Amino acid sequence: MSTARKSKEDKPVLAICYDFDKTLSPDDMQAQGYIQEVYGEDVSAFWQESNAMANANEMDTNLAYMYKMVQEARGRIVFTRKNLEEYGAKVALFPGVEEWFERIREYGKQHGVIVEHYIISSGLKEMIEGTKIAKNGAFEKIYASSFCYDERDVAVWPAQVINYTNKTQFLFRIEKGVLDINDSGVNDYFAPEDIRVPFRNMIYIGDSDTDVPCMKLVNSYGGHSIGVYNNDTLDKTKVYKMLHDNRIRYFAPADYTENSELDRLVKAIIERTASNEILENMHFDCKKERDQNDIRKLNNESKRHRIDLIISLDGSHSFETTHSIMKDLLDVEHWEEDEIDMLLDIAINKHPVRYLLNDFDVRTFYKKIINQLSVKTEKSKRIEGIFDKHNFEQ
């Protein structure tokens, strides 16, 4: 999995972002072996104590469960990264999950769409990395809570804590291709046509209230949020509520097998993405042509303005008029070389301008345009000779 910045592709990219627990797996990953081994069979008691600790200390609930995992492991197991990956390898997955990621990637490829899979989870990164799907390269990036380890590979402190509110930052990282969690480039401005994965090309798949901020964000910008429910219990209470509250656009059983409802839904979104991006690219082409026309128009107007000023200076027959025109000439930041040549010619051949060359405003203007020349000309040298002859300070 790469942490480098990703640039925009020549094909549309569809990012599918998943919660993990109860989205890809039927239960919390910690409750599928770890809790039973170090704490006992009463899994609900572990979570009750963890949540009570969070409430008593005004503590993030994810920090609380991570602390409790380390605490309960003392004297029972050596709490290492390797142990966590081994627990992760035992985590159960919903039907079809193991084959899902490559099959959907291939379907996207057939339709000219690059499909990328991402995890955004409050669960443990180390356990997710221990799963067979992660080891087989299913995910472009895994954003999940994690520990830092001492020299013996023993967990000593949280390295990353992901809760339901800060999950959304990772959608912006995916959007811009700034995947490294410490890369501040996620705050940089990107023009709409330079966005790697616009929100309209994102799918967020989750199961509960902890996914609501991500679902709402994706929905708000034209993406696709999907609520999943356990096909064994058929309990749709949460997905009904999320749909009622406009958090999701669709719901389906957490069945990832081929031709399942979820499979058909995601494939339909891939097809829509392919068609929609053709229209988006046509829109950006129109914008680009418009912008180029605006630049040409602006340049033409600027050119006309400069030529009008040159004509006015050439036609000046009084000192007062010449000084008045100088104010406008000094406001112009850049002159083209053919224009500078005409202005130098006026200074050499027109009496009011030549006579006033060592007045402050006239001298300032001519020194400015001479400095813009790539190569000094005979005319510019003659003007500078007049400055030198009158012994003026630069």
ZAMARGU-4260 file (C-alpha; in steps of 0.2 Angstrom, whole numbers, plus 5000, padded with zeros to 4 digits):
<rodrens>
0) 5000/5000/5000 | 5008/5017/4995 | 5008/5032/5005 | 5014/5044/4992 | 5003/5057/4984
5) 4992/5050/4969 | 4990/5061/4954 | 4975/5062/4943 | 4972/5047/4931 | 4968/5047/4913
10) 4952/5037/4918 | 4939/5041/4931 | 4943/5033/4949 | 4929/5026/4960 | 4934/5025/4978
15) 4924/5013/4988 | 4926/5016/5007 | 4922/5003/5020 | 4919/5003/5038 | 4925/4986/5045
20) 4916/4979/5060 | 4898/4974/5055 | 4901/4980/5037 | 4914/4967/5031 | 4913/4957/5047
25) 4898/4951/5057 | 4905/4957/5074 | 4917/4969/5082 | 4935/4962/5078 | 4940/4963/5096
30) 4926/4951/5101 | 4931/4937/5089 | 4945/4930/5100 | 4955/4943/5109 | 4942/4948/5122
35) 4938/4930/5126 | 4956/4925/5128 | 4962/4939/5139 | 4946/4944/5148 | 4933/4930/5147
40) 4918/4925/5138 | 4907/4940/5144 | 4911/4951/5129 | 4897/4964/5133 | 4905/4967/5150
45) 4922/4972/5142 | 4913/4985/5132 | 4903/4991/5147 | 4918/4993/5157 | 4927/5002/5143
50) 4913/5014/5140 | 4911/5017/5159 | 4930/5022/5159 | 4927/5034/5144 | 4912/5042/5153
55) 4921/5044/5170 | 4936/5052/5162 | 4928/5062/5148 | 4938/5051/5137 | 4937/5046/5118
60) 4928/5029/5118 | 4941/5022/5106 | 4955/5027/5117 | 4946/5019/5131 | 4945/5002/5123
65) 4963/5003/5117 | 4969/5006/5135 | 4958/4992/5141 | 4965/4980/5128 | 4983/4984/5134
70) 4978/4983/5153 | 4969/4966/5151 | 4983/4959/5142 | 4995/4961/5156 | 5000/4945/5164
75) 4990/4935/5151 | 4998/4938/5134 | 5013/4948/5127 | 5003/4962/5118 | 5013/4963/5101
80) 5009/4968/5084 | 5011/4950/5079 | 4998/4945/5091 | 4985/4957/5085 | 4988/4952/5067
85) 4986/4934/5072 | 4969/4938/5080 | 4965/4948/5064 | 4968/4932/5054 | 4954/4923/5063
90) 4941/4937/5061 | 4925/4931/5052 | 4919/4940/5036 | 4902/4941/5028 | 4898/4930/5013
95) 4908/4934/4997 | 4920/4947/5005 | 4936/4937/5000 | 4932/4937/4982 | 4923/4954/4981
100) 4937/4967/4980 | 4946/4959/4965 | 4930/4955/4956 | 4923/4973/4958 | 4940/4980/4952
105) 4939/4970/4937 | 4921/4975/4933 | 4927/4993/4934 | 4942/4990/4922 | 4929/4982/4910
110) 4920/4999/4910 | 4935/5011/4910 | 4934/5015/4928 | 4948/5012/4941 | 4941/5005/4957
115) 4950/5007/4973 | 4945/5000/4990 | 4949/5009/5006 | 4946/5005/5025 | 4940/5019/5036
120) 4937/5011/5053 | 4938/5014/5072 | 4944/4996/5073 | 4962/4991/5074 | 4973/4993/5059
125) 4985/4979/5065 | 4970/4967/5066 | 4963/4972/5049 | 4981/4970/5041 | 4981/4952/5048
130) 4965/4947/5038 | 4967/4937/5023 | 4959/4950/5012 | 4972/4964/5017 | 4987/4952/5015
135) 4980/4949/4997 | 4981/4967/4993 | 4963/4971/4994 | 4965/4989/5000 | 4973/5004/4993
140) 4975/5011/5011 | 4969/5006/5028 | 4964/5021/5040 | 4961/5013/5057 | 4966/5015/5075
145) 4983/5008/5079 | 4996/5007/5092 | 5014/5012/5093 | 5027/4999/5099 | 5043/4998/5109
150) 5059/4990/5103 | 5052/4972/5108 | 5036/4976/5097 | 5025/4977/5112 | 5011/4990/5111
155) 5014/5005/5122 | 5003/5019/5116 | 4990/5024/5103 | 4998/5030/5087 | 4981/5034/5079
160) 4964/5035/5085 | 4949/5036/5073 | 4932/5040/5079 | 4916/5043/5070 | 4919/5062/5068
165) 4937/5062/5062 | 4933/5048/5049 | 4928/5062/5037 | 4946/5069/5035 | 4951/5053/5026
170) 4938/5056/5013 | 4947/5072/5009 | 4963/5063/5008 | 4956/5051/4996 | 4948/5065/4986
175) 4965/5074/4983 | 4976/5059/4983 | 4985/5065/4998 | 4985/5048/5007 | 4999/5050/5020
180) 4990/5055/5037 | 5004/5067/5041 | 5004/5076/5024 | 4997/5093/5027 | 4994/5095/5008
185) 4977/5089/5011 | 4973/5107/5015 | 4979/5113/4998 | 4967/5120/4986 | 4963/5109/4971
190) 4953/5116/4956 | 4938/5105/4953 | 4945/5098/4936 | 4961/5093/4946 | 4953/5083/4959
195) 4958/5065/4958 | 4942/5057/4966 | 4928/5069/4967 | 4915/5065/4980 | 4903/5060/4966
200) 4914/5046/4963 | 4914/5039/4980 | 4905/5025/4988 | 4904/5024/5007 | 4898/5007/5014
205) 4894/5006/5033 | 4881/4999/5045 | 4878/5012/5059 | 4878/5029/5067 | 4897/5029/5068
210) 4897/5030/5049 | 4884/5044/5048 | 4897/5059/5046 | 4905/5050/5031 | 4889/5045/5024
215) 4882/5063/5025 | 4897/5071/5018 | 4898/5059/5003 | 4879/5061/5000 | 4880/5080/5001
220) 4892/5081/4986 | 4884/5069/4975 | 4892/5052/4980 | 4884/5036/4985 | 4881/5030/5003
225) 4875/5012/5006 | 4869/5005/5023 | 4872/4987/5025 | 4863/4975/5037 | 4866/4957/5043
230) 4857/4945/5031 | 4855/4932/5045 | 4846/4943/5057 | 4837/4954/5044 | 4837/4968/5056
235) 4834/4984/5046 | 4831/4996/5060 | 4847/5006/5058 | 4846/5007/5039 | 4828/5012/5039
240) 4833/5026/5051 | 4848/5031/5041 | 4838/5032/5025 | 4824/5042/5034 | 4837/5054/5040
245) 4845/5056/5022 | 4861/5048/5028 | 4861/5035/5015 | 4854/5033/4997 | 4853/5014/4997
250) 4853/4999/5009 | 4857/4981/5005 | 4861/4965/5015 | 4880/4963/5019 | 4881/4949/5006
255) 4896/4952/4994 | 4893/4937/4983 | 4892/4939/4965 | 4875/4944/4958 | 4869/4949/4976
260) 4859/4965/4979 | 4875/4974/4984 | 4885/4967/4970 | 4872/4973/4957 | 4870/4990/4966
265) 4889/4994/4966 | 4891/4988/4948 | 4877/5000/4943 | 4886/5014/4951 | 4902/5009/4941
270) 4892/5010/4925 | 4885/5027/4930 | 4902/5033/4935 | 4909/5029/4917 | 4894/5038/4909
275) 4894/5053/4920 | 4913/5056/4919 | 4911/5058/4900 | 4899/5072/4903 | 4910/5080/4916
280) 4925/5079/4905 | 4915/5088/4891 | 4910/5101/4904 | 4928/5104/4909 | 4933/5105/4891
285) 4920/5119/4888 | 4927/5128/4904 | 4944/5127/4897 | 4940/5134/4880 | 4930/5148/4889
290) 4945/5152/4900 | 4957/5153/4886 | 4945/5164/4877 | 4944/5175/4892 | 4963/5176/4892
295) 4964/5181/4874 | 4950/5194/4876 | 4959/5201/4891 | 4976/5201/4882 | 4968/5210/4867
300) 4960/5223/4878 | 4976/5226/4887 | 4986/5227/4871 | 4973/5240/4864 | 4975/5250/4880
305) 4994/5251/4879 | 4993/5256/4860 | 4981/5270/4865 | 4993/5276/4878 | 5007/5276/4865
310) 4997/5285/4852 | 4992/5298/4866 | 5010/5301/4871 | 5015/5302/4853 | 5002/5316/4850
315) 5006/5326/4865 | 5011/5344/4862 | 5013/5351/4879 | 5022/5347/4895 | 5006/5346/4905
320) 4998/5333/4894 | 5014/5323/4894 | 5015/5322/4913 | 4997/5318/4913 | 4999/5303/4901
325) 5014/5297/4912 | 5003/5293/4926 | 4994/5280/4915 | 5010/5274/4907 | 5017/5270/4924
330) 5002/5260/4929 | 5006/5247/4916 | 5016/5233/4923 | 5023/5225/4907 | 5026/5231/4890
335) 5030/5221/4874 | 5047/5224/4866 | 5039/5231/4850 | 5029/5244/4861 | 5045/5248/4871
340) 5053/5252/4854 | 5039/5264/4849 | 5040/5273/4866 | 5059/5275/4865 | 5057/5282/4847
345) 5045/5295/4854 | 5057/5300/4868 | 5071/5302/4855 | 5061/5311/4842 | 5046/5320/4850
350) 5051/5337/4858 | 5040/5337/4874 | 5045/5320/4879 | 5064/5322/4875 | 5064/5339/4885
355) 5056/5331/4900 | 5067/5315/4900 | 5075/5320/4917 | 5059/5325/4925 | 5056/5312/4939
360) 5040/5303/4932 | 5046/5303/4914 | 5064/5297/4919 | 5056/5283/4931 | 5045/5277/4917
365) 5059/5275/4904 | 5071/5267/4916 | 5057/5255/4920 | 5053/5250/4902 | 5072/5249/4897
370) 5074/5236/4912 | 5061/5225/4904 | 5071/5223/4888 | 5079/5206/4886 | 5094/5215/4876
375) 5098/5233/4876 | 5095/5242/4860 | 5104/5257/4852 | 5088/5267/4856 | 5088/5262/4874
380) 5107/5266/4875 | 5104/5284/4868 | 5091/5287/4881 | 5102/5281/4895 | 5116/5292/4888
385) 5104/5307/4891 | 5101/5302/4909 | 5120/5301/4911 | 5124/5317/4903 | 5112/5326/4915
390) 5121/5317/4929 | 5105/5311/4938 | 5105/5298/4952 | 5097/5281/4949
</rodrens>
